[in-house]
Amino acid sequence: MKHPIPKKHRLEELLALAQAYRGWSGRQLAAQLGRDPSNLIPDSGIPKLDLVIRLADVLDWPIEELIKDLCDQRCLNAASDDDADPTFTSLDREAVKAYEAGDYELMVQKAREAYDLADTGEEKAKACNREFGGWDGMGRYMDALDAGQRGLDEINVSQDMRLLLRANLANAYYNLGDLFESKGLATDIIKWIDEDKSESVASRIAEAMARYVAGQSCRRLAYGETREMAEAFAEDAIEQLEIGRSLFLQLESDFNMPAYGGIANTCLGGRMEALVILGKRSAEDTVKEYLASLDKIIDGQDDLVGDWLESYGWWCIFGCNVALQFMKDERELQQAMAIFTNKADEIAQRLGNWVLRERVLTMEYVRRERLGEWTGTDMEWAMDRDDLQVIAGAMGRFPRFRDTAWKILRTAKVVQAKGNG
């Protein structure tokens, strides 16, 4: 995928728009932007950061939205030269092949090219859904949300396509930690399907995903609430995750797709945590069960892939939650969490899964803070270049993680990785 570069003509348009918005002369605008009127637009067309920040303030735009518009990224996705006469169908097929090959950047490019050739609202929405999948694969959930919302803005789109887009949006909100948004959207999907009595394949998949998202959102929302609210959220989580697990298992059976079984296993692990929150399972026994499940993960020598492998990464995160909130013995808590974060990190690296990476970093930070309080010593966190790259990547993808990330970086000791000289 071509990287977006600011266009000179777009900067000219934005400056004209700013003048019109404020009712200013060119000289007044230049003064607000800290520039000489004759030097507002650099020869390169690429403005300095301070001008971008000031222009966003003048326009009352979020900085990131101004940058997107300044780069005019939609104009950079002209059809590839390797397809002399592309069609929507051929480009959509290429997007699917890119997904299957794990080339998510190419998937986004082909999806956008397909969108430009789409003739109907349905085709445009389908292209947006493909683009969503590419951004999701790269862990860029804000971009995924934008693609999904653009798809829903189209008219003359089937209910099945709308359901799939909404389900994907709900999952993206969940991955970003926007739990009330994810729960609300997932609940709406469940309600609509229940009222419509739809039994299409798309509606079955959308309902299963909505149950998963609603259940996992409720599980996480149970923390930090009053006891009464925590119990209500935990009860909802148990119900939604049990239904979601059943739906995914049925999909696995009907379509012979093991990936659905992996998601069902994630539902099971989350449900176990919710039962601990309600006091219906022992925290110690549950942590032992999570730990025992990791015997299946043998440093890449196992046969686990995709959603099945990911599910055990989430079991590690569920185990961390249970240990942190409910285990009384600090030594056992530290031992369990060290195993969980280590194994989850291994799984995240194997899958390139950014959500897991963020959760692992957060849990490891909390574990080290607890260990320092317990031992009365400052715990040094040694990091190499690879670790720093992961933290930087997670900071860009998860705004809520940035405060924690800066705390990690300000106390970390950077070391040279083995094999780098």
C-alpha positions, 0 to 999 in steps of 0.5 A, spaced: 500 500 500 502 506 498 504 511 504 500 517 504 504 524 502 501 531 503 498 534 497 500 541 495 493 542 492 490 539 498 493 544 503 491 550 499 484 547 499 484 547 507 487 554 508 482 557 503 477 553 507 480 555 514 479 563 511 472 561 509 470 558 516 473 564 520 471 570 515 479 572 515 483 575 510 489 571 508 494 576 512 489 574 518 490 567 517 497 567 516 498 571 523 494 565 526 498 560 523 505 563 525 507 564 518 508 570 513 503 571 508 507 569 502 510 563 506 504 559 508 505 553 503 512 550 502 514 548 495 514 541 497 507 542 499 509 538 506 507 543 512 511 542 518 508 539 525 506 546 528 502 549 522 498 542 522 496 543 529 495 550 528 491 549 522 487 544 526 485 549 531 483 554 526 478 549 523 476 546 530 478 539 527 481 533 530 489 533 528 488 526 526 482 528 521 486 534 518 492 529 517 487 524 513 484 529 509 491 533 508 494 526 505 487 525 501 489 518 501 483 516 497 486 519 491 492 514 492 489 508 491 489 508 483 488 501 480 494 497 480 498 496 473 498 489 474 491 488 472 489 491 465 482 491 466 480 490 473 473 489 475 469 490 482 469 482 482 476 481 480 479 486 485 474 483 491 477 476 489 484 479 490 482 482 497 480 475 499 487 472 496 491 477 500 487 476 506 488 468 506 496 470 505 496 474 511 498 481 506 493 486 510 496 492 507 495 489 500 488 487 502 486 494 504 489 497 497 485 492 493 478 493 497 479 501 496 480 499 489 474 495 489 470 500 492 472 505 486 469 501 481 463 499 485 456 500 482 451 499 487 451 500 495 451 493 496 458 492 493 461 499 496 459 496 503 462 489 501 468 493 499 468 497 506 467 490 510 474 487 506 477 494 508 475 493 515 478 486 515 485 489 512 485 494 518 483 489 523 489 484 521 494 490 522 491 492 529 489 498 526 482 499 529 481 506 529 482 505 521 477 499 521 472 503 525 472 508 519 471 503 514 466 500 517 462 506 518 463 508 511 460 501 509 454 503 513 453 510 510 451 506 504 444 506 501 441 500 498 445 495 502 442 488 504 440 487 512 445 481 512 451 486 510 449 491 515 449 486 520 456 483 519 458 490 518 455 492 525 458 486 528 465 487 526 464 495 529 462 492 535 468 487 536 473 493 534 470 498 539 471 492 544 478 491 542 479 498 543 477 498 550 470 502 548 466 497 552 460 501 553 460 502 545 461 495 544 456 492 549 451 497 546 452 495 539 452 488 540 446 488 544 442 492 539 444 486 534 442 481 538 435 484 539 434 486 532 436 478 530 431 476 535 425 480 533 427 479 525 427 471 526 433 471 521 436 465 520 441 467 514 448 464 515 450 472 515 445 473 521 448 467 525 455 469 524 453 476 526 449 474 532 455 469 535 460 475 534 455 479 538 454 475 543 461 474 544 462 481 544 457 483 549 459 477 554 466 479 554 464 487 554 460 485 560 466 481 563 470 487 563 465 492 565 464 488 572 471 490 575 471 497 578 463 497 579 459 497 585 458 489 588 451 490 585 453 492 578 459 487 578 454 482 579 449 484 574 455 485 569 457 478 571 451 475 570 450 478 563 457 475 561 455 468 563 449 468 559 451 471 553 458 467 553 454 461 554 449 462 548 455 465 544 459 459 545 453 454 543 452 458 536 460 458 535 460 450 536 454 450 531 457 454 526 464 450 527 460 443 526 455 446 520 461 449 516 467 445 518 471 451 520 475 450 526 476 457 527 469 458 530 471 452 535 477 457 537 472 463 538 468 458 542 473 456 547 475 464 548 467 464 550 468 458 555 475 462 558 471 468 559 465 465 562 469 461 567 472 468 569 465 471 570 463 465 574 469 467 579 467 474 579 460 472 582 463 467 587 461 461 583 468 458 582 474 458 586 479 463 584 485 458 585 481 452 582 480 456 576 487 459 575 490 452 576 485 450 570 487 456 566 495 454 567 493 446 565 490 448 559 497 451 557 500 444 556 498 444 549 502 450 547 509 448 546 514 453 543 511 453 536 511 445 536 504 444 537 499 444 531 495 450 534 493 456 529 489 462 528 483 462 533 485 456 537 491 459 538 489 466 540 484 463 545 489 460 549 492 467 549 486 470 552 485 464 557 492 467 560 489 474 560 483 471 564 488 468 568 491 474 570 485 478 571 482 472 576 489 472 580 490 480 580 483 480 583 481 474 587 488 470 589 490 472 596 497 469 596 502 474 593 507 469 591 502 464 588 499 470 584 506 472 582 508 465 579 501 464 576 502 471 572 509 470 570 507 464 567 501 467 564 504 473 561 510 469 558 505 465 554 501 470 552 506 474 549 509 468 546 502 467 542 501 474 541 508 474 537 506 468 533 500 471 531 502 478 530 496 479 535 496 487 537 490 486 542 494 481 546 500 484 545 497 490 549 493 486 554 500 482 555 504 489 556 498 492 561 498 485 565 506 485 566 506 492 568 501 491 573 504 485 576 511 488 576 508 494 580 505 489 585 511 485 586 515 492 587 510 493 593 510 486 595 518 486 596 519 493 597 524 494 591 524 497 585 523 492 579 527 493 573 524 492 566 530 490 561 527 491 554 531 491 547 529 494 541 524 489 539 520 490 546 520 498 544 518 497 537 512 493 540 510 498 545 511 504 540 506 500 535 501 498 541 501 506 543 499 508 536 493 503 536 490 503 543 490 510 545 488 508 552 494 504 553 499 510 552 499 513 559 501 506 561 506 505 556 510 512 558 510 509 565 513 503 562 518 507 558 520 512 563 522 506 568 525 501 563 532 499 562 534 498 554 539 493 553 542 490 546 538 484 543 542 478 543 545 477 536 545 484 534 553 485 534 
